[in-house]
Amino acid sequence: MARLARYFVEGQPQHIIQRGNNREPIFAVERDYLFYLECLQEAAERQGLAVHSYVLMTNHVHLLVTPQTSQSIGKTLQSIGRRYVQHFNHRYQRTGTLWEGRYKATLIDSERYLLTCMRYIELNPLRANMVDHPNEYPWSSYRANAEGEESGLLEGHELYGRLGRNSKLRQATYRELFKASLEKVDVDAIREATNTGWALGDGLFRDKIERLTGRQSAPKARGRPAKVKLAKKGS
């Protein structure tokens, strides 16, 4: 089966997942996480990729980003791949690939899903039963987005900026969002869209993406065509 072409719409965010090969660990000690973030920040700045949210789990990474060009995501991840895989293989005396094939990505309707996707990403450690609160996990963007921890990596999206007139108000409003659980329908929609590569949004958003990209944005409806009854002779 032919690979689907990557989406690109200028100014439209994308949710990315990159997993370790065979779901094996890609981070082991603090230095690994720090070096990955260093690689990400340097490559993102060079390639014109705005990073809004992230989480580094033991065997996979989630990113919410907005690319400036059609090459921003691919070249950023290629740069990380070269530098981080070399670091990891040398440190742990291994060879070969670290990643499980191509990264997964979906273009998202920012008005409907941007803040939901940020919460989905930063709540990953809770869903994995690693912590009781997102601020207890050091390898996500929660502390920066919700508590003002300094970060040279993150760039606030316009919708995040609308949460308050200043940084304190934005952080407080953002923290309030985490008091409510994510709706299961939203979690399922994010997972399905990211794993399949389809656009994440309603029918109008998907139609818009198809017009802009010339690429199918959702699976075709399933089902057999309706049978046509033939008139009997003499009727």
C-alpha positions in Angstrom: 0.0 0.0 0.0 1.4 3.4 -1.0 2.3 5.8 1.8 0.0 8.8 2.3 1.6 12.1 1.5 2.4 14.3 4.5 0.0 17.1 5.2 1.1 20.7 5.2 -1.0 23.8 5.6 0.8 26.9 6.6 0.0 28.0 10.2 -1.9 24.8 10.9 -0.7 22.8 14.0 0.1 19.1 13.8 0.3 16.4 16.5 3.3 14.1 16.2 4.1 10.8 17.8 7.5 9.0 17.4 8.0 5.7 19.0 11.0 3.6 19.9 11.6 0.5 17.7 9.6 -2.4 19.0 8.3 -0.1 21.8 11.7 -0.3 23.4 13.0 2.5 25.7 14.5 5.6 24.0 15.4 7.4 27.3 17.1 5.9 30.3 18.7 8.6 32.4 18.2 12.4 32.8 21.0 13.2 30.4 19.1 11.4 27.6 16.0 13.6 28.1 18.0 16.8 28.3 20.0 16.0 25.2 16.8 15.2 23.2 15.3 18.5 24.2 18.5 20.3 23.3 18.4 18.6 19.9 14.8 19.5 19.4 15.2 23.2 20.3 18.2 23.7 18.1 16.6 21.9 15.1 13.2 23.5 15.5 14.7 27.0 15.6 16.8 26.3 12.5 13.9 24.7 10.5 11.1 27.1 11.4 9.1 24.8 13.7 7.1 26.3 16.6 6.7 23.8 19.5 3.6 24.4 21.6 3.5 21.2 23.8 5.5 18.1 24.3 6.0 15.0 26.5 9.0 12.6 26.5 7.8 9.2 27.7 10.1 6.3 28.2 9.6 4.8 24.8 7.9 7.5 22.7 7.5 11.2 22.2 4.5 13.5 21.6 4.9 16.9 20.1 2.3 19.6 19.2 3.9 21.9 16.6 3.2 24.4 13.9 5.5 24.2 10.8 6.4 27.3 8.7 7.3 25.2 5.7 6.5 21.8 4.3 10.0 20.6 5.3 10.0 22.0 8.9 8.8 18.8 10.6 10.7 16.3 8.5 14.0 18.2 8.7 13.6 18.8 12.4 13.1 15.1 13.2 15.9 14.1 10.8 18.3 16.3 12.6 17.2 14.9 16.0 17.5 11.4 14.6 21.1 11.9 13.5 22.3 13.5 16.7 20.2 11.7 19.3 20.5 8.2 17.9 24.3 8.6 17.7 24.3 9.7 21.3 22.0 6.9 22.5 23.9 4.2 20.5 27.2 5.4 21.8 26.1 5.7 25.4 24.5 2.2 25.5 26.9 0.4 23.1 24.2 -0.5 20.6 23.8 -0.2 16.9 21.0 0.2 14.4 17.8 2.1 14.3 16.2 3.6 17.4 12.8 4.6 15.9 9.8 2.6 14.9 9.5 3.5 11.2 8.1 6.8 10.1 6.8 9.3 12.7 3.0 9.6 12.9 1.4 13.0 12.4 -2.0 14.5 12.0 -3.0 18.0 11.1 -5.5 19.4 13.7 -8.4 21.9 13.7 -6.8 24.3 16.2 -10.1 26.0 17.2 -11.6 22.7 18.2 -8.6 20.6 19.3 -5.5 22.7 20.1 -6.0 23.1 23.8 -7.5 19.6 24.1 -4.4 18.2 22.3 -2.1 20.0 24.6 -3.9 18.5 27.6 -3.8 15.1 26.0 -0.1 15.3 25.5 0.7 16.6 29.0 -1.6 14.1 30.7 0.3 11.1 29.2 2.3 10.5 32.4 -1.0 10.3 34.4 -2.6 7.9 32.0 0.6 5.7 32.3 0.2 5.8 36.1 3.7 7.4 36.4 2.6 10.4 38.5 -0.5 11.8 40.2 -0.4 15.3 38.8 1.2 16.6 35.5 3.5 19.0 37.4 5.2 16.0 39.0 6.6 14.9 35.6 9.7 16.8 34.6 9.8 15.8 30.9 6.7 17.6 29.6 5.7 21.2 28.8 3.1 21.3 31.6 5.3 23.2 34.0 6.1 25.9 31.4 2.5 26.2 30.1 0.7 26.0 33.4 3.2 27.3 36.0 5.6 29.6 34.1 8.7 27.5 34.2 11.3 29.1 31.9 11.6 27.3 28.5 13.6 28.4 25.5 11.9 25.6 23.5 8.2 26.5 23.6 6.4 29.1 21.5 2.8 29.9 22.7 0.1 29.4 20.1 -2.3 32.2 19.4 -5.2 30.3 21.1 -3.0 29.7 24.2 -2.4 33.5 24.2 -6.1 34.2 24.3 -6.4 32.5 27.7 -5.4 35.7 29.5 -4.1 39.3 29.2 -0.8 38.3 30.8 1.3 35.2 31.5 0.0 34.8 35.0 -3.7 34.8 33.9 -2.9 32.5 30.9 -1.2 30.0 33.2 -4.0 30.1 35.8 -6.7 29.6 33.1 -4.6 26.8 31.6 -4.4 25.1 35.0 -8.2 25.3 35.3 -8.5 23.2 32.2 -6.8 20.3 33.9 -9.4 20.1 36.6 -11.8 18.5 34.2 -11.1 15.1 32.7 -10.6 14.8 28.9 -13.7 13.5 27.2 -13.3 9.9 26.0 -14.6 10.9 22.6 -11.8 13.5 22.3 -9.1 11.0 23.4 -10.3 8.4 20.9 -10.5 11.0 18.1 -6.9 12.2 18.8 -5.6 8.7 18.9 -7.4 7.5 15.8 -6.4 10.6 13.7 -2.8 10.4 14.7 -2.4 6.7 14.2 -4.1 6.7 10.8 -2.8 10.1 9.5 -6.2 11.6 8.8 -7.0 15.2 9.7 -8.4 15.8 13.1 -11.6 17.9 12.9 -15.1 17.9 11.8 -16.4 17.5 8.2 -16.1 21.2 7.3 -12.5 21.2 8.5 -11.6 18.1 6.6 -13.2 19.5 3.4 -11.1 22.6 3.9 -8.0 20.6 4.2 -8.8 18.6 1.1 -9.2 21.8 -0.9 -5.9 23.3 0.4 -3.8 20.1 0.1 -5.4 18.2 -2.7 -5.2 15.1 -0.4 -7.9 13.0 1.0 -8.4 14.0 4.7 -10.6 11.2 6.0 -11.3 7.5 5.1 -14.0 6.9 2.6 -17.4 5.7 3.8 -17.6 2.0 4.0 -20.4 -0.2 2.8 -21.6 -1.8 -0.4 -23.4 0.2 -3.0 -27.1 -0.1 -2.9 -28.5 -2.8 -5.2 -30.6 -1.7 -8.1 -33.7 -3.8 -8.8 -34.2 -4.7 -12.4 -37.7 -4.5 -13.8 -39.1 -7.9 -14.8 -40.0 -8.4 -18.5 -43.5 -7.6 -19.3 -44.0 -5.4 -16.2 
